[in-house]
């Protein structure tokens, strides 16, 4: 309401919404938001999953890895991006954005993957060993399928969290839908703010529902509530 009172612009501003340049800007921002989110979660999973496997195999690694990823998760996002730019010399752009976003996925993905794998019954592992399965075969054919519901639950949390964090990277030239927030604040225009917020929520809902459906397709035997 304060923003509307300051600018006197109508809300919603249909002229802004129907402007071809703004429509293209929204499309590009949404596409970039999806791209950054998918890349961050996929890269995070590729890093966290092997760490979780190692932590389950060698128990002494679990606490140090959990602590390390937990400490990374607690770093304020703006401070992390500043540190990356200042000390890692990654500059303003996609690389810095992705490094920061991936870091914030590690705790969630590592913990859920480790919990899922650790939840596989010891008798199941013993039976697989008795049947002649190697450790690698046990992991891919037995342990991962059983742990999949818990792992995907972690992916869901990481994905929704990342969708929110992506908006912050607008401050370093990325940001996807966060760019609409910046436009709204800089021009004191409420319509871009509302559009950015609505599309971010919509993307989070679509991603979460999509991952739930993916879990049900991959684990038809599972009756766990998601």
Secondary structure by P-SEA (a helix, b strand, c coil): caaaaacccccccccccccaaaaaaaaaaaaaaaaaaaaaaaaaaaaaaaaaaaaaacccaaaaaaaaaaaaaaccaaaaaaaaaccccccccaaaaaaaaaaaaaaaaaaaaaaaaaaccaaaaaaaaaacccaaaaacccccccaaaaaaaaaaaaaaaaaaacccccccccccaaaaaaaaaaaccaaaaaaaaaaaaaaaaaaaaaaaaaaaaacccccccc
